[in-house]
Amino acid sequence: MKSRFYYASQRKNIYSHFAFKIQALDFTIKRKRLIFAGLTNMNTNMEKLLHYVWRHRMFPDSGLRTEEGENLDIIDTGLPNMHAGPDFFNAKVKVGGQLWVGNVELHERASDWYRHRHDTNAAYDNVVLHVCGTVDHEARTLSGRLLPQVRLEVPTEVNRRYEELLAEETYPPCHRAIPHIDTLTAASWLSALTAERLEEKTVRTNAWLERTGGDWERVFFITLARSFGFGVNAEAFEQWAAELPLGAVAKHRDDRFQVEAFFLGGAGLLTDDMVAPERRDNYFIRLQKEYTYLTHKFSLTPMAGTAWRFLRMRPQNFPHVRLAQLVDLYHSRRLDLSRLLEARKPSDFHALLSASVTPYWETHYCFGRESQRKQKALQATSIDLLVINAAVPLIFAYGRAHMDEALCERAFELLEHTRAEKNFITHSWEAAGLKATSAAESQALIRLRHHYCDRKDCLRCRFGAAYLAGKRKNHQLSNI
């Protein structure tokens, strides 16, 4: 059987398509991407379902009539509009034998036309058909033209299955349909979700590029540092990296001890209020004195040490240890963007990002508290996460910015050849019958969870569509 990612040849079209979509991300999320916020407004949910039924032509091909009694033929439902304006563009309909080409607007109630003030908006003057769940009022455009209206009924089974998805408490809510989804459908959907995930991260990268004046080296450092937070301390690491004066640090890059003083001092971990008096050992005092000297030399200001989280955290994830590992990477000049872009295989990235600590940190997780000696090198699973969350997004964003499709494709391939993440999301999908076999697939499932499942945006999900079509355990595929 072919891999779910055998269809990689489609990627150029996929990520080009999503490049266009992400440019309108902020506005799209606010208005037209059919996002479920609280699911308390049933009218809103019904309108979304009407969109789905209209788009997929889940209505009779003949016998339709407008509210005025005229024959209605739907030749083309039109193209969905993801921006401001009517819901569908360039539809073709025949009303009473007269062909109309224009836009279509959908509402749960016809009176919503006025509630949304479309009657005062010239952008709706080209609407040729008003599709409603309930027709409770006439609708006129700004020019005064009376619109033909049709009442669209949602098929009973589709409505019932949709309500099941909204009410389902088990994650994923469509788990009954997963075993019945064919390989090609799963492959193409996961591939598209991977592209969405990379585009989402590209937005963050571009935001940092703008803030740093286009400094790719700086953005690489910030992105990698955020990944070193491994979730819990991601925000703190990002803040630390953004505030760290790398220009000053670079002047002392050959002195590992001074780099460590820069890193730990800038993180606010060398202040007296962060270390109890009895735990201020000689190493802490030396680092503190060195940072004091560097502070006077470069006018440094540390971040608040209280930004770091320690509660219920494994000691190997303490910021002291992670910063010591970053010191090793920086001091050995492995945090250069050029070296990242030269890497090809996962083994290259593992060699590039393998980090160790100095002898002091081999016996400490924090200051003044000695522990059993341990090398504290980055584990393979940790490096995989750095590749997934830092290296791949940077390579993809760099390729996009420089119109280098080979780099973008390399980012995809790197995800395909990196082990899948193991977390609640991937475990849940595996239990439902969909096991992630690579980081590309686990990243797709994470995107699916955060941007579809959590928002109950099942109508835009191909797995949700399979559920609505009747592909469920103990049920045969229904003809709708």
CORRA-V402845 format. One record per residue. PHI is phi in whole degrees, 0 to 359 (NA if undefined). BURIAL is I if it has 24 or more other ideal C-beta (glycine too) atoms within 12 Angstrom, else O. Layout:
<<PHI;BURIAL> <PHI;BURIAL>>
This chain:
<<NA;O> <290;O> <298;O> <299;I> <253;I> <296;O> <275;I> <294;I> <297;O> <277;O> <294;I> <304;O> <292;O> <296;I> <283;I> <292;O> <296;O> <285;I> <299;I> <292;O> <291;I> <291;I> <301;O> <254;O> <303;I> <299;O> <291;O> <301;O> <298;O> <288;O> <236;O> <246;I> <268;I> <59;I> <275;I> <269;I> <269;O> <232;O> <64;I> <264;O> <264;O> <294;O> <298;O> <298;I> <298;I> <295;I> <296;I> <295;I> <292;I> <299;I> <303;I> <297;I> <296;I> <295;I> <299;I> <262;O> <53;O> <272;I> <215;I> <300;O> <283;O> <216;O> <86;O> <284;I> <222;O> <285;I> <296;I> <274;O> <92;O> <274;O> <297;O> <229;I> <243;I> <263;I> <277;O> <213;I> <288;I> <96;I> <259;O> <300;I> <259;I> <266;I> <240;O> <292;O> <117;I> <302;I> <289;I> <226;I> <259;I> <56;O> <281;I> <234;I> <224;I> <248;I> <244;I> <60;O> <86;O> <268;O> <282;O> <237;I> <239;O> <179;I> <255;I> <234;I> <241;I> <243;I> <216;I> <295;I> <236;I> <300;I> <294;O> <297;I> <304;I> <276;O> <297;O> <271;I> <63;O> <291;I> <291;I> <249;O> <245;O> <297;O> <295;O> <257;I> <290;O> <267;I> <291;I> <249;I> <207;I> <252;I> <258;I> <224;I> <283;I> <224;I> <260;I> <244;O> <193;O> <286;O> <224;I> <236;O> <278;I> <300;O> <281;O> <93;O> <288;O> <279;O> <273;I> <291;I> <234;I> <226;I> <272;I> <258;I> <266;O> <279;I> <307;I> <305;O> <293;O> <296;I> <297;I> <295;O> <292;I> <297;I> <296;O> <298;I> <298;I> <293;I> <271;O> <296;I> <263;O> <285;O> <253;I> <283;I> <297;I> <265;I> <302;I> <290;I> <269;I> <304;I> <297;O> <258;I> <273;I> <287;O> <300;O> <295;O> <298;I> <297;I> <297;I> <293;I> <290;I> <295;I> <297;I> <295;I> <294;I> <299;I> <298;I> <300;I> <298;I> <292;I> <294;I> <300;I> <288;I> <295;I> <300;I> <296;I> <299;I> <295;I> <296;O> <289;I> <299;I> <294;O> <290;O> <260;O> <69;O> <80;O> <276;O> <295;I> <299;I> <296;I> <294;I> <300;I> <297;I> <295;I> <295;I> <294;I> <300;I> <303;I> <294;I> <292;I> <284;I> <45;I> <92;O> <299;O> <253;I> <301;I> <295;O> <294;I> <296;I> <296;I> <298;I> <300;I> <294;I> <290;I> <270;I> <293;I> <282;I> <299;I> <299;O> <289;I> <298;I> <301;O> <290;O> <238;I> <297;I> <282;O> <254;O> <299;I> <296;I> <292;I> <299;I> <296;I> <295;I> <303;I> <293;I> <289;I> <294;I> <296;I> <281;I> <77;I> <261;I> <249;I> <272;I> <298;O> <286;O> <263;I> <226;I> <297;O> <307;O> <289;O> <253;O> <275;O> <281;O> <299;O> <293;I> <298;I> <297;O> <297;O> <296;I> <296;I> <295;O> <295;I> <291;I> <298;O> <298;O> <294;I> <297;O> <294;O> <287;O> <242;I> <55;O> <278;I> <228;O> <285;I> <282;I> <288;O> <296;I> <289;O> <289;I> <276;I> <252;O> <235;O> <297;O> <53;O> <248;O> <294;O> <306;O> <294;I> <262;I> <302;I> <301;I> <301;I> <291;I> <296;I> <293;I> <297;I> <291;I> <296;I> <301;I> <299;I> <296;I> <291;I> <298;I> <273;O> <60;O> <262;I> <258;I> <264;O> <302;I> <300;O> <289;I> <295;I> <289;I> <280;O> <293;I> <240;O> <261;O> <306;I> <295;O> <296;I> <288;I> <295;I> <293;O> <290;I> <258;I> <292;I> <228;I> <233;I> <231;I> <286;I> <307;O> <299;I> <282;I> <292;O> <243;O> <217;I> <254;I> <206;I> <291;I> <71;O> <227;O> <284;O> <225;O> <297;O> <297;O> <208;O> <296;O> <59;I> <285;O> <298;I> <285;O> <301;O> <294;O> <292;I> <294;I> <304;I> <294;I> <294;I> <297;I> <294;I> <263;I> <235;I> <296;I> <299;I> <300;I> <292;I> <296;I> <296;I> <296;I> <295;I> <297;I> <295;I> <296;O> <255;O> <52;O> <252;O> <295;O> <297;O> <292;I> <298;I> <294;I> <297;I> <298;I> <300;I> <296;I> <297;I> <296;I> <295;I> <260;I> <254;I> <299;I> <294;I> <291;I> <243;O> <206;O> <302;O> <295;I> <293;I> <295;O> <295;I> <291;I> <296;O> <297;O> <279;I> <115;O> <235;I> <265;O> <284;I> <255;I> <204;I> <294;I> <300;I> <285;I> <293;I> <294;I> <298;I> <290;I> <294;I> <300;I> <299;I> <295;I> <286;O> <249;I> <231;I> <296;I> <298;O> <265;I> <53;I> <269;I> <294;I> <289;I> <260;I> <259;I> <289;I> <289;I> <297;I> <297;I> <296;I> <295;I> <296;I> <281;I> <100;I> <275;I> <218;I> <299;O> <69;O> <228;O> <269;O> <296;O> <267;O> <271;O> <250;I>>
